[in-house]
Amino acid sequence: RVAKVPPARRRVRLRNVPVQPEEQVKAAILEEMARLWKAALGRSPPRVEEVRVAKVQGEVTYAQKLAGTEVLLQFAELEDASWLVDGRNAGTWSRVLDLSVGSRILRVEWSEPVTDWRRLRHQAETDASSNISYNTVGTRQSCSTAFNTKMTAMQGKQGVNQAAG
């Protein structure tokens, strides 16, 4: 039996989506997904469980239209969401793999940050000794060097005093 993947891992955010009526945006995105899956993978379109379009409050300004809106997609399969975010080689010279709606190239990302456990590891701080440069004033005049110099001077004085006495 295969474990069910949590919905958060199958959720993808699309940015730079043109500001249009919700039903029109949903239809355009699903149509573009069907084109992309057929062109890139030679497969039927992915099963999308939910399409949520961010609501724009009040009258839409020109700046809001330029910025676009966000859409959250909930995929039925993790593989489809993962391929859309991480697997496709967007930005190729042919632009076949770019996801675009209304002549806008959409930015695709995970809806929630995903922890990459391969990169996350505990790394202890380095020893202070490994960061020492042996050709600095601090190391040339360290306590041990000063102690050795003082001891040598004291032994020299004792030798002189014994020879005189």
C-alpha positions as CSV (number, residue, x, y, z in Angstrom):
1,R,0.0,0.0,0.0
2,V,1.3,3.4,-1.0
3,A,1.2,6.3,1.5
4,K,-1.0,9.2,0.6
5,V,0.9,12.4,-0.2
6,P,-0.3,15.3,1.9
7,P,-2.1,18.0,-0.1
8,A,0.5,20.7,0.7
9,R,3.1,18.7,-1.3
10,R,0.8,18.6,-4.3
11,R,0.0,22.3,-4.3
12,V,1.6,24.7,-6.8
13,R,1.5,28.5,-7.0
14,L,1.3,30.3,-10.4
15,R,2.3,33.9,-10.4
16,N,1.9,36.6,-13.1
17,V,-1.5,35.3,-14.1
18,P,-3.5,37.9,-16.1
19,V,-6.3,39.6,-14.1
20,Q,-9.4,38.2,-15.8
21,P,-12.7,36.8,-14.6
22,E,-12.2,33.6,-12.5
23,E,-13.8,31.1,-14.8
24,Q,-11.9,32.5,-17.8
25,V,-8.6,32.2,-15.8
26,K,-9.4,28.6,-14.8
27,A,-10.3,27.5,-18.3
28,A,-7.1,29.2,-19.8
29,I,-4.8,27.5,-17.2
30,L,-6.3,24.0,-17.7
31,E,-6.1,24.4,-21.5
32,E,-2.5,25.5,-21.2
33,M,-1.7,22.6,-18.9
34,A,-3.2,20.2,-21.4
35,R,-1.0,21.8,-24.2
36,L,2.1,21.6,-22.0
37,W,1.6,18.0,-21.0
38,K,1.0,16.9,-24.6
39,A,4.0,18.9,-26.0
40,A,6.5,18.0,-23.3
41,L,5.5,14.6,-22.1
42,G,3.2,13.2,-24.8
43,R,0.6,12.5,-22.1
44,S,-3.0,13.5,-21.3
45,P,-3.4,16.5,-19.1
46,P,-2.8,16.1,-15.3
47,R,-5.7,15.7,-12.9
48,V,-6.1,19.0,-11.1
49,E,-8.3,18.7,-8.0
50,E,-8.7,22.4,-7.3
51,V,-7.9,25.7,-8.9
52,R,-8.1,28.7,-6.6
53,V,-7.8,32.2,-8.1
54,A,-6.8,35.0,-5.8
55,K,-9.6,37.6,-5.6
56,V,-8.9,41.2,-6.5
57,Q,-10.9,43.5,-4.3
58,G,-12.6,46.5,-5.7
59,E,-11.9,48.1,-9.1
60,V,-8.8,46.8,-10.7
61,T,-6.1,49.4,-11.3
62,Y,-3.6,49.4,-14.1
63,A,-0.8,48.6,-11.7
64,Q,-2.7,45.5,-10.4
65,K,-3.3,44.4,-14.0
66,L,0.5,44.7,-14.7
67,A,1.4,42.8,-11.6
68,G,-1.1,40.0,-12.3
69,T,-2.6,37.7,-9.8
70,E,-1.9,34.3,-8.2
71,V,-3.5,30.9,-8.8
72,L,-3.1,27.8,-6.6
73,L,-3.3,24.5,-8.2
74,Q,-3.9,21.3,-6.3
75,F,-2.7,18.3,-8.3
76,A,-4.0,14.7,-7.7
77,E,-0.5,13.3,-8.3
78,L,2.7,14.5,-6.7
79,E,4.7,13.6,-9.9
80,D,2.7,16.1,-11.9
81,A,3.2,18.9,-9.4
82,S,6.9,18.0,-9.1
83,W,7.5,18.0,-12.8
84,L,5.8,21.4,-13.3
85,V,7.9,23.0,-10.6
86,D,11.2,21.2,-10.7
87,G,11.3,18.9,-13.7
88,R,10.6,21.0,-16.8
89,N,13.3,23.0,-18.3
90,A,11.6,26.3,-18.6
91,G,13.3,29.1,-20.4
92,T,14.5,27.0,-23.3
93,W,15.1,28.6,-26.6
94,S,12.0,27.1,-28.2
95,R,9.7,28.3,-25.3
96,V,7.6,25.1,-25.7
97,L,8.0,24.3,-22.0
98,D,7.0,27.8,-20.8
99,L,3.6,27.9,-19.1
100,S,1.8,31.0,-20.5
101,V,-1.7,32.5,-20.3
102,G,-2.8,35.5,-22.3
103,S,0.7,36.1,-23.7
104,R,2.2,36.2,-20.1
105,I,4.8,33.7,-19.0
106,L,3.8,32.4,-15.6
107,R,6.2,31.8,-12.8
108,V,5.7,28.4,-11.1
109,E,6.7,27.6,-7.5
110,W,5.7,25.4,-4.6
111,S,2.9,27.0,-2.6
112,E,4.8,26.3,0.6
113,P,8.5,26.1,1.0
114,V,9.8,22.6,0.6
115,T,12.7,21.5,2.8
116,D,15.5,20.0,0.8
117,W,16.8,17.4,3.3
118,R,19.8,16.7,1.1
119,R,21.1,20.2,1.7
120,L,20.0,20.4,5.3
121,R,22.7,19.0,7.6
122,H,24.2,19.9,10.9
123,Q,27.7,21.3,10.5
124,A,29.6,22.1,13.7
125,E,31.5,25.4,13.9
126,T,35.1,25.2,12.9
127,D,37.8,25.2,15.6
128,A,39.4,28.5,16.4
129,S,42.7,26.9,15.7
130,S,41.9,26.2,12.1
131,N,41.2,29.9,11.5
132,I,44.6,31.1,12.8
133,S,47.0,32.7,10.4
134,Y,50.5,32.1,11.8
135,N,51.9,35.2,10.4
136,T,50.0,37.9,12.3
137,V,51.0,40.1,15.2
138,G,48.5,38.2,17.4
139,T,50.2,34.9,16.9
140,R,53.7,36.3,17.1
141,Q,52.9,37.9,20.4
142,S,50.7,35.3,21.9
143,C,50.7,34.4,25.6
144,S,52.8,31.3,25.1
145,T,55.4,33.2,23.1
146,A,55.6,36.0,25.7
147,F,55.9,33.4,28.4
148,N,58.7,31.6,26.6
149,T,60.5,35.0,26.0
150,K,60.1,36.0,29.6
151,M,61.3,32.6,30.9
152,T,64.3,32.7,28.6
153,A,65.1,36.2,29.8
154,M,64.8,35.1,33.4
155,Q,67.0,32.0,32.9
156,G,69.5,34.3,31.2
157,K,69.5,36.6,34.2
158,Q,69.9,33.7,36.6
159,G,72.8,32.4,34.5
160,V,74.4,35.9,34.7
161,N,73.8,36.2,38.4
162,Q,75.2,32.7,39.1
163,A,78.3,33.5,37.1
164,A,78.8,36.8,38.9
165,G,78.2,35.3,42.3
